[in-house]
Amino acid sequence: MLAALQTLRGEPGVAFFDIDVVDVDADPALEAKYNELVPVLVDVEGHELCHYFLDAAKVREYLGSLG
C-alpha cells in the first residue's frame, strides 16, 4: 500500500501530504483497534480511509478536499 500511496504524490489536484509509518503491532491500542485490517491508512485525525489495499479514488477525493 505504501508504494501505491507514494505514486499519488504530485498528481494534479492532490494536496501535498506526508506519510508516517506506524507499527500497529507495537501499540496495544492500535493492535486492538485494527487487528486484521493491517495495512490501514488513516488521516491525520485518525479516520480510516482504507485498509488492505489502497483505495486510490477515495484517497484522491480526500486529498483534493484539503486543497
N, CA, C and O atoms as CSV, one atom per row, in Angstrom:
chain,resi,resn,atom,element,x,y,z
A,1,MET,N,N,0.827,-1.189,0.000
A,1,MET,CA,C,0.000,0.000,0.000
A,1,MET,C,C,0.871,1.253,0.000
A,1,MET,O,O,0.524,2.249,-0.634
A,2,LEU,N,N,1.990,1.209,0.701
A,2,LEU,CA,C,2.851,2.382,0.807
A,2,LEU,C,C,3.355,2.833,-0.566
A,2,LEU,O,O,3.308,4.020,-0.886
A,3,ALA,N,N,3.833,1.895,-1.367
A,3,ALA,CA,C,4.340,2.253,-2.696
A,3,ALA,C,C,3.231,2.839,-3.560
A,3,ALA,O,O,3.457,3.804,-4.290
A,4,ALA,N,N,2.045,2.266,-3.483
A,4,ALA,CA,C,0.912,2.790,-4.260
A,4,ALA,C,C,0.535,4.189,-3.784
A,4,ALA,O,O,0.202,5.051,-4.598
A,5,LEU,N,N,0.583,4.420,-2.481
A,5,LEU,CA,C,0.267,5.740,-1.935
A,5,LEU,C,C,1.270,6.785,-2.403
A,5,LEU,O,O,0.894,7.910,-2.730
A,6,GLN,N,N,2.528,6.418,-2.434
A,6,GLN,CA,C,3.566,7.361,-2.858
A,6,GLN,C,C,3.396,7.788,-4.315
A,6,GLN,O,O,3.835,8.878,-4.683
A,7,THR,N,N,2.780,6.970,-5.143
A,7,THR,CA,C,2.574,7.341,-6.547
A,7,THR,C,C,1.561,8.476,-6.691
A,7,THR,O,O,1.521,9.141,-7.726
A,8,LEU,N,N,0.742,8.702,-5.663
A,8,LEU,CA,C,-0.241,9.790,-5.723
A,8,LEU,C,C,0.398,11.162,-5.531
A,8,LEU,O,O,-0.169,12.180,-5.928
A,9,ARG,N,N,1.570,11.183,-4.925
A,9,ARG,CA,C,2.252,12.468,-4.697
A,9,ARG,C,C,2.514,13.157,-6.028
A,9,ARG,O,O,2.971,12.539,-6.989
A,10,GLY,N,N,2.219,14.424,-6.060
A,10,GLY,CA,C,2.493,15.215,-7.250
A,10,GLY,C,C,1.435,15.145,-8.326
A,10,GLY,O,O,1.557,15.819,-9.350
A,11,GLU,N,N,0.394,14.346,-8.125
A,11,GLU,CA,C,-0.685,14.311,-9.112
A,11,GLU,C,C,-1.429,15.640,-9.086
A,11,GLU,O,O,-1.588,16.241,-8.023
A,12,PRO,N,N,-1.884,16.102,-10.243
A,12,PRO,CA,C,-2.657,17.348,-10.284
A,12,PRO,C,C,-3.900,17.237,-9.401
A,12,PRO,O,O,-4.594,16.221,-9.415
A,13,GLY,N,N,-4.168,18.283,-8.640
A,13,GLY,CA,C,-5.353,18.323,-7.795
A,13,GLY,C,C,-5.217,17.590,-6.480
A,13,GLY,O,O,-6.164,17.543,-5.696
A,14,VAL,N,N,-4.042,17.014,-6.224
A,14,VAL,CA,C,-3.821,16.285,-4.979
A,14,VAL,C,C,-2.951,17.152,-4.076
A,14,VAL,O,O,-1.850,17.550,-4.457
A,15,ALA,N,N,-3.450,17.437,-2.886
A,15,ALA,CA,C,-2.695,18.241,-1.931
A,15,ALA,C,C,-1.435,17.496,-1.501
A,15,ALA,O,O,-1.410,16.265,-1.471
A,16,PHE,N,N,-0.386,18.256,-1.168
A,16,PHE,CA,C,0.843,17.641,-0.654
A,16,PHE,C,C,0.520,16.909,0.640
A,16,PHE,O,O,-0.306,17.371,1.427
A,17,PHE,N,N,1.156,15.789,0.860
A,17,PHE,CA,C,0.927,15.046,2.091
A,17,PHE,C,C,2.202,14.360,2.554
A,17,PHE,O,O,3.066,14.005,1.752
A,18,ASP,N,N,2.299,14.185,3.852
A,18,ASP,CA,C,3.375,13.419,4.469
A,18,ASP,C,C,2.841,12.030,4.794
A,18,ASP,O,O,1.635,11.823,4.933
A,19,ILE,N,N,3.749,11.106,4.908
A,19,ILE,CA,C,3.385,9.741,5.275
A,19,ILE,C,C,4.140,9.380,6.549
A,19,ILE,O,O,5.366,9.475,6.601
A,20,ASP,N,N,3.410,8.972,7.560
A,20,ASP,CA,C,4.010,8.456,8.789
A,20,ASP,C,C,3.679,6.971,8.864
A,20,ASP,O,O,2.510,6.588,8.847
A,21,VAL,N,N,4.702,6.147,8.945
A,21,VAL,CA,C,4.509,4.706,9.053
A,21,VAL,C,C,4.562,4.344,10.534
A,21,VAL,O,O,5.512,4.683,11.240
A,22,VAL,N,N,3.518,3.648,10.990
A,22,VAL,CA,C,3.410,3.264,12.396
A,22,VAL,C,C,3.276,1.744,12.468
A,22,VAL,O,O,2.502,1.139,11.725
A,23,ASP,N,N,4.037,1.145,13.366
A,23,ASP,CA,C,3.945,-0.301,13.581
A,23,ASP,C,C,2.753,-0.572,14.494
A,23,ASP,O,O,2.846,-0.401,15.709
A,24,VAL,N,N,1.654,-0.989,13.918
A,24,VAL,CA,C,0.423,-1.234,14.667
A,24,VAL,C,C,0.640,-2.304,15.729
A,24,VAL,O,O,0.078,-2.213,16.821
A,25,ASP,N,N,1.444,-3.312,15.424
A,25,ASP,CA,C,1.680,-4.401,16.376
A,25,ASP,C,C,2.459,-3.954,17.612
A,25,ASP,O,O,2.448,-4.648,18.629
A,26,ALA,N,N,3.129,-2.815,17.539
A,26,ALA,CA,C,3.916,-2.318,18.662
A,26,ALA,C,C,3.081,-1.506,19.649
A,26,ALA,O,O,3.565,-1.148,20.723
A,27,ASP,N,N,1.839,-1.216,19.295
A,27,ASP,CA,C,0.956,-0.401,20.142
A,27,ASP,C,C,-0.302,-1.210,20.455
A,27,ASP,O,O,-1.117,-1.446,19.562
A,28,PRO,N,N,-0.472,-1.632,21.692
A,28,PRO,CA,C,-1.627,-2.472,22.035
A,28,PRO,C,C,-2.981,-1.855,21.672
A,28,PRO,O,O,-3.893,-2.573,21.261
A,29,ALA,N,N,-3.122,-0.544,21.818
A,29,ALA,CA,C,-4.391,0.105,21.481
A,29,ALA,C,C,-4.657,0.044,19.983
A,29,ALA,O,O,-5.780,-0.231,19.560
A,30,LEU,N,N,-3.624,0.300,19.177
A,30,LEU,CA,C,-3.790,0.236,17.724
A,30,LEU,C,C,-4.011,-1.199,17.269
A,30,LEU,O,O,-4.807,-1.456,16.366
A,31,GLU,N,N,-3.308,-2.127,17.893
A,31,GLU,CA,C,-3.483,-3.534,17.533
A,31,GLU,C,C,-4.916,-3.991,17.830
A,31,GLU,O,O,-5.514,-4.720,17.039
A,32,ALA,N,N,-5.455,-3.567,18.955
A,32,ALA,CA,C,-6.838,-3.924,19.302
A,32,ALA,C,C,-7.834,-3.280,18.339
A,32,ALA,O,O,-8.839,-3.892,17.977
A,33,LYS,N,N,-7.551,-2.050,17.929
A,33,LYS,CA,C,-8.472,-1.321,17.040
A,33,LYS,C,C,-8.461,-1.872,15.622
A,33,LYS,O,O,-9.518,-2.058,15.019
A,34,TYR,N,N,-7.265,-2.136,15.082
A,34,TYR,CA,C,-7.155,-2.502,13.670
A,34,TYR,C,C,-6.960,-4.002,13.438
A,34,TYR,O,O,-7.290,-4.501,12.363
A,35,ASN,N,N,-6.439,-4.719,14.411
A,35,ASN,CA,C,-6.281,-6.162,14.376
A,35,ASN,C,C,-5.950,-6.695,12.984
A,35,ASN,O,O,-4.796,-6.617,12.563
A,36,GLU,N,N,-6.916,-7.226,12.271
A,36,GLU,CA,C,-6.691,-7.852,10.955
A,36,GLU,C,C,-6.808,-6.870,9.788
A,36,GLU,O,O,-6.731,-7.292,8.634
A,37,LEU,N,N,-6.989,-5.599,10.049
A,37,LEU,CA,C,-7.180,-4.608,8.976
A,37,LEU,C,C,-5.867,-4.001,8.492
A,37,LEU,O,O,-5.882,-3.042,7.720
A,38,VAL,N,N,-4.752,-4.533,8.923
A,38,VAL,CA,C,-3.441,-4.006,8.550
A,38,VAL,C,C,-3.041,-4.533,7.188
A,38,VAL,O,O,-3.242,-5.722,6.938
A,39,PRO,N,N,-2.492,-3.739,6.296
A,39,PRO,CA,C,-2.202,-2.337,6.488
A,39,PRO,C,C,-3.469,-1.485,6.423
A,39,PRO,O,O,-4.442,-1.816,5.745
A,40,VAL,N,N,-3.411,-0.391,7.148
A,40,VAL,CA,C,-4.545,0.526,7.212
A,40,VAL,C,C,-4.032,1.939,6.968
A,40,VAL,O,O,-2.927,2.289,7.383
A,41,LEU,N,N,-4.835,2.740,6.297
A,41,LEU,CA,C,-4.482,4.132,6.027
A,41,LEU,C,C,-5.498,5.014,6.730
A,41,LEU,O,O,-6.701,4.919,6.485
A,42,VAL,N,N,-4.991,5.881,7.613
A,42,VAL,CA,C,-5.857,6.814,8.335
A,42,VAL,C,C,-5.390,8.233,8.068
A,42,VAL,O,O,-4.222,8.470,7.763
A,43,ASP,N,N,-6.321,9.179,8.187
A,43,ASP,CA,C,-5.947,10.580,8.010
A,43,ASP,C,C,-5.344,11.110,9.309
A,43,ASP,O,O,-5.205,10.371,10.285
A,44,VAL,N,N,-4.994,12.370,9.313
A,44,VAL,CA,C,-4.318,12.979,10.452
A,44,VAL,C,C,-5.196,12.968,11.708
A,44,VAL,O,O,-4.676,13.025,12.822
A,45,GLU,N,N,-6.494,12.896,11.541
A,45,GLU,CA,C,-7.410,12.863,12.680
A,45,GLU,C,C,-7.751,11.432,13.116
A,45,GLU,O,O,-8.511,11.231,14.063
A,46,GLY,N,N,-7.187,10.447,12.422
A,46,GLY,CA,C,-7.406,9.061,12.788
A,46,GLY,C,C,-8.579,8.384,12.105
A,46,GLY,O,O,-8.933,7.258,12.455
A,47,HIS,N,N,-9.192,9.059,11.127
A,47,HIS,CA,C,-10.299,8.455,10.381
A,47,HIS,C,C,-9.744,7.497,9.330
A,47,HIS,O,O,-8.859,7.859,8.555
A,48,GLU,N,N,-10.263,6.291,9.311
A,48,GLU,CA,C,-9.794,5.284,8.366
A,48,GLU,C,C,-10.224,5.637,6.940
A,48,GLU,O,O,-11.399,5.896,6.680
A,49,LEU,N,N,-9.261,5.643,6.030
A,49,LEU,CA,C,-9.541,5.878,4.614
A,49,LEU,C,C,-9.674,4.561,3.867
A,49,LEU,O,O,-10.550,4.414,3.014
A,50,CYS,N,N,-8.812,3.604,4.182
A,50,CYS,CA,C,-8.888,2.291,3.544
A,50,CYS,C,C,-7.991,1.319,4.299
A,50,CYS,O,O,-7.160,1.724,5.112
A,51,HIS,N,N,-8.168,0.047,4.022
A,51,HIS,CA,C,-7.309,-0.979,4.604
A,51,HIS,C,C,-7.082,-2.089,3.581
A,51,HIS,O,O,-7.798,-2.189,2.585
A,52,TYR,N,N,-6.089,-2.906,3.839
A,52,TYR,CA,C,-5.614,-3.983,2.952
A,52,TYR,C,C,-4.979,-3.437,1.674
A,52,TYR,O,O,-3.794,-3.652,1.422
A,53,PHE,N,N,-5.770,-2.732,0.874
A,53,PHE,CA,C,-5.289,-2.188,-0.400
A,53,PHE,C,C,-5.627,-0.703,-0.473
A,53,PHE,O,O,-6.589,-0.244,0.142
A,54,LEU,N,N,-4.836,0.029,-1.220
A,54,LEU,CA,C,-5.081,1.458,-1.383
A,54,LEU,C,C,-6.323,1.680,-2.236
A,54,LEU,O,O,-6.416,1.172,-3.354
A,55,ASP,N,N,-7.264,2.433,-1.709
A,55,ASP,CA,C,-8.427,2.888,-2.476
A,55,ASP,C,C,-8.040,4.259,-3.026
A,55,ASP,O,O,-8.355,5.290,-2.432
A,56,ALA,N,N,-7.355,4.254,-4.170
A,56,ALA,CA,C,-6.789,5.482,-4.731
A,56,ALA,C,C,-7.850,6.539,-4.975
A,56,ALA,O,O,-7.600,7.720,-4.734
A,57,ALA,N,N,-9.017,6.153,-5.440
A,57,ALA,CA,C,-10.080,7.133,-5.702
A,57,ALA,C,C,-10.501,7.822,-4.409
A,57,ALA,O,O,-10.683,9.039,-4.388
A,58,LYS,N,N,-10.656,7.065,-3.347
A,58,LYS,CA,C,-11.068,7.642,-2.064
A,58,LYS,C,C,-9.980,8.554,-1.508
A,58,LYS,O,O,-10.278,9.622,-0.971
A,59,VAL,N,N,-8.729,8.142,-1.632
A,59,VAL,CA,C,-7.619,8.954,-1.137
A,59,VAL,C,C,-7.485,10.230,-1.968
A,59,VAL,O,O,-7.250,11.302,-1.411
A,60,ARG,N,N,-7.630,10.133,-3.279
A,60,ARG,CA,C,-7.581,11.337,-4.129
A,60,ARG,C,C,-8.704,12.301,-3.745
A,60,ARG,O,O,-8.488,13.511,-3.663
A,61,GLU,N,N,-9.885,11.770,-3.514
A,61,GLU,CA,C,-11.016,12.616,-3.111
A,61,GLU,C,C,-10.722,13.322,-1.786
A,61,GLU,O,O,-10.967,14.520,-1.643
A,62,TYR,N,N,-10.198,12.570,-0.826
A,62,TYR,CA,C,-9.857,13.138,0.472
A,62,TYR,C,C,-8.789,14.218,0.326
A,62,TYR,O,O,-8.951,15.322,0.845
A,63,LEU,N,N,-7.693,13.906,-0.380
A,63,LEU,CA,C,-6.609,14.871,-0.551
A,63,LEU,C,C,-7.047,16.094,-1.347
A,63,LEU,O,O,-6.599,17.209,-1.080
A,64,GLY,N,N,-7.920,15.880,-2.322
A,64,GLY,CA,C,-8.444,17.001,-3.116
A,64,GLY,C,C,-9.283,17.943,-2.279
A,64,GLY,O,O,-9.354,19.137,-2.571
A,65,SER,N,N,-9.922,17.423,-1.240
A,65,SER,CA,C,-10.756,18.256,-0.379
A,65,SER,C,C,-9.912,19.122,0.554
A,65,SER,O,O,-10.433,20.066,1.148
A,66,LEU,N,N,-8.631,18.823,0.693
A,66,LEU,CA,C,-7.757,19.579,1.599
A,66,LEU,C,C,-7.236,20.850,0.951
A,66,LEU,O,O,-6.944,21.829,1.637
A,67,GLY,N,N,-7.122,20.834,-0.359
A,67,GLY,CA,C,-6.500,21.957,-1.057
A,67,GLY,C,C,-7.436,23.055,-1.302
A,67,GLY,O,O,-7.056,24.073,-1.882
